[in-house]
Amino acid sequence: MKVGVLDYGVGNLGSVMRALEELQATPLFISRAVDIHDADCLILPGVGHFADCARLLEDGGWSSALRDEVLGNNRPLLGVCVGMQLLATYSMEGVDESYPNGILGLDLVPGMVEHLRVMGCPLRVPHVGWNSIKCVAPIPSLLDGISDGTDFYFVHSYAFNAKNPSDVIATVDYGVEVAAAIQHANIWGTQFHPEKSSRAGLRILQNFIFKNLC
Amino acid sequence: MLKVRVIPTLLWKQFGLVKGVGFDSWRRVGPVLPAVKVYNQREVDELILVDIVAHLSSDDPDFESINEFGQDCFVPLTVGGGVSRIDQVQRLLRAGADKVCVNTFIYERPLLVSEIANRHGVQCVVASIDVRSDPDMGWQCFSRAGKQATGREVCAWARELEDRGAGEILITSIDRDGTLQGYDLALIETVVNAVKIPVIASGGAGTYQHMVEAVKYAGASAVAAASMFHFTEQTPAGAKLALAQANIPVRQNFVPAGAT
């Protein structure tokens, strides 16, 4: 199984590649948008600033290539952390005088990305560390084998506010309940880092790659 | 509920792990790679890996070694030492780092913190602050592995780093470092109260009880330790058990659903 990891200029690519190798998948660094068709499924990695990432995706031709591949060819896509947030319609991260109404995302999963404080979080931000997720029944295949209350590694200041509540497949409580994982047809996202969530995280990646999702 | 993290700190110099007392008298501890592997197998919450001599040279961080050290690490890995430019951050992330730790060079150019935050996100920047107690200002910040006084007071510096985009503060008491006598709780509490981002307590942990105190009495979001794990029988798993017994939430290792 060839898993394309989008190398658009940001992201903890080393960690993602290693996790895929550990699972005996074949990771492909995709560093040009035109090569996106070479993979069986795609991962949009995290660790980045939304506005900067969105610009890199647009400038590198990734946005249209991703939409074609995911919507046109039904290619499974997993967005991780800011990679999940980039699936949204728009984000408030990076908003300034020139973009007062939000930065456009890929618009693959309807929703907006907001700061945790704006969403009502009274705790220290960023939300850093291991936190337990609550699966929304019935257990979707991405979360197969994951019990309610399993801890995953989160590190984020913004969160995904899905327009359709049914797109949220797991939540996490950090003073406010936010989306921990989402699904919209063949598009998946995790706010946490599966590649850095030890065995629980590897299980998620394994589900994505091998459980008929790809 | 968010769990309190127990973080082994791995300091390395040239070819191996080292640990000192008061940022001095460095002892060799052993090779880096097996240590990272063992901690990964035991599912520690996170690792901090710092090259303590990288700031002495104008060369880039040793990406190749970091790449090697991180090869079997499936828990978050924060890498520091000699980070002076934004382009080095992307290379560290490619080499297997998940967050970067900055220290010496941000005193010279604090803007580096904002640059990293604006490209890789606030959550990618761990600002490391090393301090000594100071009769005039409470605690003074030191750069260059504790060698260089900066004239900066710890709270003002921590707040400035938070404003510039740091996602976490790693606060280390040089006075307590390697002593196993316990964290400087007053220092940690002061920094915790000065900022609204998570604070990692460091410097002086010698027993599980010290970690409990850093969380319960000083408000640390995470506790880091080196000598305690290198030179005593105590382990991160033991620390988490002790924290749990003190009613502090800690991560349990993963058990697949349906497994017996």
Interface residues (C-beta under 8 A of the other chain):
Chain A: G9 V10 G11 N12 L13 G14 S15 R18 A19 E22 V47 G48 H49 D52 V82 L123 R124 V125 P126 H127 V128 G129 W130 N131 S132 D144 G145 I146 S147 T150 D151 Y153 F154 V155 H156 S157 D173 Y174 H193 E195 K196 S197 S198 R199 A200 G201 L202 R203
Chain B: M1 L2 K3 V4 R5 N40 E43 D45 E46 N67 G70 Q71 D72 C73 F74 V75 P76 L77 Q90 L93 R94 A95 G96 A97 D98 K99 A117 N118 R119 H120 G121 V122 Q123 C124 G167 E168 K196 I197 P198 S221 A222 R251 Q252 N253 F254 V255 P256 A257 G258
